[in-house]
Amino acid sequence: MPCPYLGFLMPHIFPDLLNIMQKLRSPGGCPWDREQNFNSLLPYLLEESYEYIDAVQSGSAKLMAEELGDLLLQVVFHAQIAKEEGKFTIEDVINEICEKMVRRHPHVFGSENLATSKEVLKKWEEIKAAEKEENPQSAMDKVPRSMVALTRAQELSRRAAKVGFDWDNAKPVLDKIKEEIGEFEAEKDGSPEAEEEFGDILFALVNLARHKGINAETALTRANAKFEKRFRQVEVMAGGRPQDFTLEQLDEFWNKAKEVTAT
């Protein structure tokens, strides 16, 4: 059946989305969409990324498809603005990523033989470095400052490890965590020094996650979701007024909530 607005055939295809975005940005389009620019859209790009992560963790295929659509919209939105400003087009975006994926997979699209993921990642980094033709002054130069702190901490430690600044196993990392906790405990509550030492604890924990093959951001996201789910159950058990109960009573509710939410 045709789209009631633009006459597109359904189900829609990628060019339909491009045409919709072009119309939204046109003189007779949407005032809000016309006002946007690269910088004003950045919060939405980040928000949609997080919402897709939530969808994946929910296990809902329908929600995943919806949120991926929202992410795709952000890509198309940025590309439309770039086209209007003469910077690049969506075709340029697609061409760049297609060429990059072929170029960085010589074991698939070429004659190289890479048998393990470790070999693939090593070759990927080699090709990436050759593409950039850059001589960074520091291994830290390519870590985006706009990354969320937890993710950036893991990437900083990963890049340091790539140039040999790393322990061989997780045991020294655990010792470092204990050391940082001791330094934190020695500081006065609320002081700048205490904040600094707490940051050192977090960084050491992220380093431990990397050693154990854990994505720290994903792990904390899951922990947040688990805490929220259990606390909501505590609120139900408390009749919506947890403030009317003692900590001991709430702790009992919490233990029951753990049993309920474990299934």
N, C-alpha and C positions, 0 to 999 in steps of 0.2 A: 504493500500500500504506500502511497506517496506521503512524504512528510507534509503536514498541513501548513508549514511555514515557507518551505523553500522548494517543495516539489520533488525532494529527493526520494529515491526508492528505498524501502526498508527491507532488510536491515541495512543500516548505514555503513559506509565505507570511509576510509581515511580521507579522501578528497572532500567528503561532506563536512568533516570537522574543520578542514582548512577554509572552506567556503563560509561556514557559520562564523568562524573567528574573524574572517575578513569583513563580513557584514556587520558584526558587532563593533568593529573598529572604524567602520566607514562613517562619513558625515551624517548619515541618517540612522546610525546605529545606537548603541547604548552609551549614555553619557559617562557612566562609571568606567566601562571598559576602555573608552577613548582617553580617559584621564591617566590610565596606568602607564608605567614605564618599567624598565628593568629593575630598578631598585625598589619600587613600590610593591612589586610582585614577589620579592624574595621571601617575605614572611609566609605567603601562601604556599610557595614551593616547599618550604620547610614543614609547614603544617600538613600538607598533603602527604609528604613522605612519612611523617609519623603516623598518620591515619592509615596508610597502607601497611605499615609495620603492625599496627593494632589488628588490621584485618587478617594478616597472615597468621598472627598468634591466636586469633579467634577460630581459625580453621574454616571460616565461611568462604566458599568459592565465590558466591554471589557478591559478597562484600569486597573480596579481593578484586574482582573484575571492576566493580564500581570505583574503588579507590585508585586502581591503575588508570582508569579513565580520567580521573581528576588529575593525576600526575601527567598524563599525556596532554591534557588541556594546557597545563603550565608550559610544557615544551612548545606546543603550538602557539601559545600566547606570546612567548618570548621571541619565537621565530617570526611571527607576524610583525611585531614591533621592529625587529631587526630589518625585515624586508622594507618596511616603510621608511626606515632611516638609511637604507642603502648599504647596510653592513653585511648581511648574509640572508639566505633563504632557508626554508625547511628542507629543500633539496640539497643544499650545502651541508646541512646537519646530517642528513641521512647518508650522503656520499662520504663524509668524513668518518662516520662510525663504521660503515661497511668496509672502507679501505683499511681502517685501523684493525678491525677484527681479522681480516684476511692476512694482513701484514704480520700481526702478532701471533698467528697460529700457523707457523711454517710446517708444523708436524701434521696439520690437517689439510692445508691448501698448498703445501709444498712437499719437498722430499726429505725434510729432516725427520729424525727418529727420536721422539721424546716419549719415554715410556711411563714416567711418573709425574704426579702433580708437582713435586719439588723441582723437577727438571723443567717443567712447563713454566712455573713461576720465575725461575732463574732466567730462562730465555726471554720471557715477557719483559722483565726488568732491563735486560741487555738491549732489546729492541727499542724499548721506551727511551732509554738513555741516548741511544743513537739517533732517534727521531728528533729529540729536543736539541741535540748538538749544543748542549750547555755544559758549562763547568761550574757547578754550584760551589760556593765557598764553604758551605756546610751541609751535612747530611740532613739537617733540619729545614733547609730552604723550601722544600716542596710540601711541607705539612701545612695545609690551609689553616689560617688563624680563625676562620669562621666556624670551624668544626666545634661541636659541643665538647666540653672539657674532657669528659670521660673518654670519648672516642679519640680525641687529639692526644691524650696522655698515652693511650695504647699505641698510636701511630708513631709518636715521638720515640717511645722505647723500642718499637720494632725497627725503626730506621737506625737507631743507635746500635742495635744488635747486629744489623747488616754489616756494619764496619768494625765488628769485633768487640764492641763495648757491651758485654753481656756475660752473665754467669753461665756455666755449662749445664746447670740443672736448677730445679726450683728450691733446693734446700737453703742456699744463701739468701734467696729472696724472702723466704719465711723468716730467717734470722733478721733480715733488714726490717721487716714489718714489726717484729718484736722490739727492735732497737728504736724505731720511729715512735711506737706507742709509748715507750719509756720516756722519750724526749717530750712527747705531748703531755704526759702526766706531770712532768716537772714544771710546766708552765702555768701561769695564773689564768684562771678561767676568763674568757672574753678578751684576752690580750691579743695584740697583733702577732706575738710570737706563738701563741697557742693556735691561732688560725693557720700560721705558716706550717707548724708541725703537723696539724691535722691534714693539711694538703699533702704533706710528705707521706703520711699514712695512706691516703687515697692513691697517690701515684704508685707507691710500692705494691698496693693491692692490685692495681691495674697491671703492673708488671708481672705479678704472679699469675694473673688470668692469662696473659700472653704465653707464659711458659707452659701453662696447662692446656693451651689450645682453646681457651674460652674467650668469647667476645664480651668484654666488660659491659659495654652499653646494652647489649641484648640481655645479659644476665641481670643487670639492675632493672631493666624494663620488666622482665618477668617477675622479679622480686616485688616491684611496685604493684604489679597487677595482682599478685598473690596476697599482698598485704591488704590492698583495697577490697578484694573479694571477701577476705576473712573479717575485716573490720565491718563491712556492711552487714555481715551475718551477725556480728556482735551487736550491732545497732538493732537488728531485728529482735534478737534475744532480750535486749534491754527495753523493748517496747518503744524504741525510737528516742529514749532518753538515757543514754549511757552515763550522763553526768549525775544521775540520781543513785548510782551504784558505787561501791567501794572498788579500789583497784583490785583487791583480791577477788571480788565477784566478777569483775570484768575479765580477769585472767582466767577464771573458770569458763566464762563464755568463750573466750579466745580458744581454749583447748577444745571445747566442743565444736567451735567453728572450724578448727583444723580437721576434725574428723568428718564434718559435713562436706567441706570443700575438697577433701582429698579424693572423693569419689567422682 
